[in-house]
Amino acid sequence: MSGGCGQTIDKKAIISCSIEDVRDENDEKIVLKLRQELLNKHSLPPRHDDYHMMLRFLKTMDFNIEKTVKAWEDMLKWRNDFGADHIIDDFCFKELDQVTMYYPQGYHGVDKDGRPIYIERLGKAHPGKLMDVTTIDRYLKYHVQEFEKALQQKLPACSIAAKRRVTTTTTILDADGLGMKNFSPAAANLLSSIAKVDCSYYPETLHRMFIVNAGFGFRNLIWPAAQKFLDAVTIAKIQVMYYRLFFYLLSTATNLLFVLITQVLEPKSLSKLLETIDSRKF
């Protein structure tokens, strides 16, 4: 299989490739303790016997073993009920082209530290039309499928490319044009469902999130409401970039999305992204 970032790769390639994996001594000790607790409770399937996965759950539970074991077991039950372990192969999201038309999104390239970058054009989302072509349940399955692909394919491939362990992603949300017209009860339900899945079952996978082109409506109405769906750890990783803070940059850039990607995107990925946007494929 291919070794390009974002593509499926052979696990043997990861083993044979030299990847820097710096670990904190104290983290290793508590991960080993958690691992033994999970083994004792028969709650560590071989496919999830992963140091970095256990560390993510420990971090989100402030390294409390008892709380982490509970969160881990809840995750295993959810994965079994939802079918997450086999969702990459078992689920076909045939309406993807229509969905991305009404909710433009996708991974593109890596940041300067080798993390995959995920971009959403929130201001161009049309929740009503989106729900005409899919359902909340099907979209949530697609969301989980993409998360699994990121963990099983993108992050290992990016680790090989960066020659160091890459365990998190960078997200850019473009709020240009975003207003109350983009929200509806269905949109709120979808956001709530996604936030619960992300925070509970895929913790500590986000490195940073940048929300760009945010206007006054976003700051005063949308952002305060959106924070109700997020935990404090996630909120701390989000940087909202308002129009007025960057007026001096707008004299040379179309909008803040372009200002930001030139700062965080790896040069080769940046040129490809600009070509994609220019050709209206993104």
C-alpha positions in Angstrom: 0.0 0.0 0.0 1.0 3.6 -0.4 2.9 5.6 2.3 1.6 9.1 1.3 0.0 11.1 4.1 -3.8 10.4 4.1 -3.6 7.0 2.3 -3.8 3.5 3.7 -0.4 2.1 4.6 1.0 -1.3 5.5 1.6 -1.7 9.3 4.9 -3.4 8.4 6.0 0.0 6.9 5.5 1.7 10.3 7.5 -0.9 12.1 10.4 -0.8 9.6 10.4 3.0 9.5 12.4 5.0 12.0 10.0 7.2 13.9 10.9 9.3 16.9 8.6 8.6 19.8 9.5 10.6 22.8 7.7 9.5 25.9 7.6 11.1 29.4 8.8 8.8 32.1 5.9 9.6 34.4 3.4 9.2 31.6 4.8 5.7 30.8 4.5 4.7 34.5 0.8 5.6 34.7 0.0 4.2 31.3 1.5 0.9 32.4 -0.6 1.0 35.6 -3.7 1.7 33.5 -2.9 -1.1 31.1 -2.6 -3.6 34.0 -5.9 -2.4 35.4 -7.6 -2.9 32.0 -6.0 -6.4 31.6 -7.2 -7.4 35.0 -10.8 -6.3 34.0 -10.5 -8.0 30.6 -11.1 -4.6 29.1 -8.1 -4.4 26.7 -8.8 -5.9 23.3 -5.5 -6.5 21.3 -6.6 -3.9 18.7 -6.8 -1.2 21.4 -3.7 -2.2 23.3 -2.0 1.1 22.3 0.2 3.3 24.5 -0.9 6.6 22.8 -4.6 5.7 22.9 -4.4 4.9 26.7 -2.5 8.1 27.3 -5.2 10.2 25.5 -7.9 8.8 27.8 -5.7 9.4 30.9 -5.1 13.0 29.9 -8.8 13.7 29.4 -9.5 12.3 32.9 -6.6 14.2 34.6 -4.7 10.9 35.0 -7.3 9.5 37.4 -7.1 5.7 36.9 -10.5 4.9 38.2 -12.2 7.6 36.0 -10.1 6.5 33.0 -11.1 2.9 33.4 -14.8 3.9 33.4 -14.3 6.1 30.4 -12.4 3.4 28.6 -15.1 0.8 29.2 -17.8 3.2 28.1 -15.8 3.7 24.9 -15.5 -0.1 24.3 -19.3 -0.6 24.8 -20.0 2.3 22.4 -17.7 1.0 19.8 -19.4 -2.4 20.0 -22.9 -0.9 19.8 -22.0 1.5 17.1 -19.8 -0.8 15.0 -16.8 1.5 15.1 -14.2 -1.2 14.8 -15.4 -2.2 11.3 -17.0 0.9 10.1 -14.3 1.7 7.5 -15.2 -1.4 5.6 -18.9 -1.8 6.6 -20.3 1.6 6.0 -20.8 3.2 2.5 -21.7 6.9 2.5 -23.0 7.0 -1.0 -24.3 10.6 -0.6 -20.9 12.0 0.1 -20.7 14.3 -3.0 -24.1 15.8 -2.2 -23.2 16.3 1.5 -19.9 18.1 0.7 -21.9 20.4 -1.6 -24.0 21.5 1.3 -21.3 21.2 4.0 -17.9 21.8 2.4 -15.2 20.0 4.4 -12.2 17.7 4.1 -8.6 17.0 5.0 -5.9 18.7 3.0 -2.2 18.5 3.5 -0.3 18.8 6.8 0.7 21.7 9.1 4.4 22.6 9.6 4.8 20.0 12.3 3.4 17.2 10.1 -0.2 17.0 11.5 -3.0 16.4 9.0 -5.2 19.5 8.5 -9.0 19.3 8.5 -10.9 22.3 7.0 -14.6 23.1 7.2 -16.3 26.0 5.3 -19.1 26.6 7.9 -20.4 29.7 6.3 -21.2 27.7 3.2 -23.2 25.1 5.1 -26.9 24.7 4.4 -28.3 22.5 7.2 -31.8 22.2 5.6 -30.5 21.0 2.3 -28.0 18.8 4.1 -30.8 17.0 5.9 -32.6 16.5 2.5 -29.7 14.3 1.2 -28.7 12.5 4.4 -29.8 11.9 8.0 -28.2 12.7 11.4 -27.6 9.0 12.0 -25.9 8.5 8.7 -23.9 11.6 8.9 -22.7 10.6 12.4 -21.6 7.2 11.0 -19.7 9.1 8.2 -18.1 11.3 10.9 -16.9 8.3 12.9 -15.7 6.5 9.7 -13.6 9.6 8.9 -12.2 9.6 12.5 -11.3 6.0 12.2 -9.5 6.6 8.9 -7.6 9.5 10.4 -6.4 7.3 13.4 -5.7 4.2 11.4 -4.4 5.7 8.1 -3.7 9.4 8.1 -1.8 9.7 11.5 0.4 6.6 10.9 1.2 7.8 7.4 2.0 11.3 8.6 4.2 9.8 11.3 6.3 8.1 8.7 6.5 11.3 6.6 7.5 13.4 9.6 9.8 10.6 11.1 8.2 11.3 14.5 5.0 10.2 16.2 2.0 12.2 15.0 -1.0 11.7 17.2 -3.2 14.8 16.7 -4.7 16.9 14.0 -5.1 20.7 13.2 -8.5 22.0 12.3 -9.5 25.2 10.5 -13.1 26.3 10.5 -13.9 29.1 8.1 -16.8 31.1 9.5 -17.0 33.6 6.5 -20.7 34.2 5.9 -21.8 32.2 8.9 -24.9 33.4 10.6 -28.1 32.2 12.2 -29.3 31.1 8.8 -26.8 28.3 9.0 -28.4 27.0 12.2 -31.6 25.0 12.8 -32.8 22.4 15.3 -31.3 19.7 13.1 -28.0 21.5 13.0 -28.0 21.8 16.8 -28.8 18.1 17.2 -26.0 17.2 14.7 -23.4 19.4 16.5 -24.4 18.0 19.9 -24.1 14.4 18.6 -20.7 15.0 17.0 -19.4 16.8 20.1 -20.4 13.9 22.4 -18.7 11.3 20.2 -15.5 13.4 19.8 -15.1 14.3 23.5 -16.1 10.9 24.9 -14.7 8.4 22.5 -11.9 10.2 20.7 -10.4 12.5 23.4 -7.2 14.5 23.0 -7.0 14.0 19.2 -7.2 17.7 18.5 -3.9 19.8 18.6 -5.4 23.2 17.8 -8.5 24.6 16.1 -8.5 27.9 14.4 -11.9 29.6 13.6 -11.2 32.3 11.0 -13.3 35.0 9.4 -15.5 35.2 12.5 -17.8 38.3 12.5 -19.6 40.0 15.3 -22.6 37.7 15.1 -20.4 34.7 15.6 -18.7 36.3 18.6 -22.0 37.5 20.3 -24.4 34.7 19.4 -23.0 31.6 17.8 -19.8 31.1 19.7 -21.3 31.4 23.2 -24.0 28.8 22.2 -21.5 26.5 20.6 -19.3 26.3 23.7 -22.2 24.6 25.6 -21.5 21.5 23.5 -17.7 21.5 24.2 -15.6 20.6 27.3 -13.1 23.0 28.8 -10.1 21.2 27.5 -11.4 21.5 23.9 -12.4 25.1 24.3 -8.8 25.9 25.5 -7.4 24.6 22.2 -9.6 26.8 20.0 -8.5 30.2 18.8 -11.2 32.5 17.3 -9.8 35.0 14.9 -12.2 38.0 14.5 -12.3 40.3 11.4 -11.3 43.5 13.2 -8.1 42.0 14.7 -6.8 41.4 11.2 -7.9 44.3 9.1 -4.3 45.2 8.3 -3.8 41.7 6.9 -6.8 41.9 4.7 -5.2 44.5 2.5 -3.0 41.7 1.0 -5.2 38.6 1.5 -8.7 37.7 0.4 -9.7 36.6 3.9 -8.4 35.1 7.1 -8.5 31.5 5.8 -5.6 32.4 3.4 -3.8 34.4 6.1 -3.9 31.4 8.4 -3.0 28.6 6.1 0.1 30.5 5.0 1.2 30.4 8.6 0.4 26.8 9.6 0.4 24.8 6.3 3.5 23.0 5.1 4.6 24.8 1.8 3.9 21.9 -0.6 0.5 21.4 0.9 -0.2 25.2 0.7 0.5 25.4 -3.0 -1.8 22.3 -3.7 -4.6 23.8 -1.5 -4.5 27.1 -3.3 -4.6 25.3 -6.7 -7.6 23.3 -5.5 -9.4 26.4 -4.2 -8.7 28.3 -7.5 -10.2 25.4 -9.5 -13.2 25.4 -7.2 -12.7 21.8 -6.3 -12.7 22.4 -2.6 
